[in-house]
Amino acid sequence: MDHNKLINDLLEEMEVVCNQKVTASTPLLDEAQLDSFGIMMIITFLEDTYSIEVADDLLATHNFVSVTVIAQWALPLIKAQVC
């Protein structure tokens, strides 16, 4: 799994979750109006797609401000799962 693939996967999922196209730097909580239900949808997507477990301490809203931020903490979890 590389960073660009994860970003692209997240961008596709965000289009469904937020009901609009976003970029990697779009402020998800403000412009895309990502809410707690949307955050749970993203968590479920990551866990189901990449067979990872997202710890409760990662559920803080500051970890969901943009697709780039999500990828920064999700990619190490995915890479650890692959090893």
C-alpha positions in Angstrom: 0.0 0.0 0.0 1.4 3.4 -0.9 0.4 6.8 0.1 -1.1 7.8 -3.2 -3.3 4.7 -3.4 -4.7 5.3 0.1 -5.4 9.0 -0.7 -7.3 8.0 -3.9 -9.3 5.3 -2.0 -10.2 7.9 0.7 -11.1 10.5 -1.9 -13.5 8.1 -3.5 -15.0 7.1 -0.2 -15.4 10.8 0.9 -17.4 11.5 -2.2 -20.0 8.9 -0.9 -19.7 10.0 2.8 -19.8 13.7 2.2 -22.0 13.6 -0.9 -19.5 15.8 -2.7 -16.1 15.7 -4.3 -13.3 16.7 -2.0 -9.5 17.2 -2.5 -6.9 15.8 -0.2 -6.7 19.1 1.6 -10.4 20.0 1.8 -11.3 20.9 5.4 -13.7 17.9 6.0 -15.2 19.2 9.2 -16.0 22.6 7.8 -16.4 22.7 4.0 -17.4 19.0 3.5 -19.5 19.0 6.7 -18.2 15.6 7.9 -20.1 14.7 11.1 -19.7 12.0 13.7 -21.7 9.5 11.5 -19.4 10.3 8.6 -16.4 9.7 10.8 -17.8 6.3 11.7 -18.4 5.5 8.1 -14.7 6.3 7.3 -13.5 4.2 10.2 -15.7 1.3 9.0 -14.3 1.7 5.5 -10.7 1.7 6.7 -11.2 -1.3 8.9 -13.1 -3.4 6.4 -11.0 -2.4 3.4 -7.6 -2.8 4.9 -8.3 -5.3 7.7 -7.1 -2.9 10.4 -8.4 -1.9 13.8 -8.7 1.8 14.5 -8.0 2.5 18.2 -10.4 4.7 20.1 -7.7 7.3 20.7 -7.7 8.0 17.0 -11.3 8.9 16.9 -10.6 12.6 17.9 -11.9 15.1 15.3 -8.4 16.5 14.8 -7.6 13.2 13.1 -10.3 13.9 10.5 -9.6 17.4 9.4 -8.6 16.3 5.8 -8.0 13.2 3.7 -4.2 14.0 4.0 -4.4 13.9 7.8 -6.4 10.6 7.8 -3.8 9.0 5.5 -1.0 10.2 7.8 -2.3 8.1 10.7 -4.0 5.3 8.7 -1.0 4.4 6.4 1.2 3.2 9.3 -1.6 1.0 10.6 -2.1 -0.5 7.1 1.6 -1.1 6.6 1.9 -2.8 10.0 -1.0 -5.1 9.1 0.7 -6.2 5.9 3.9 -7.1 7.6 
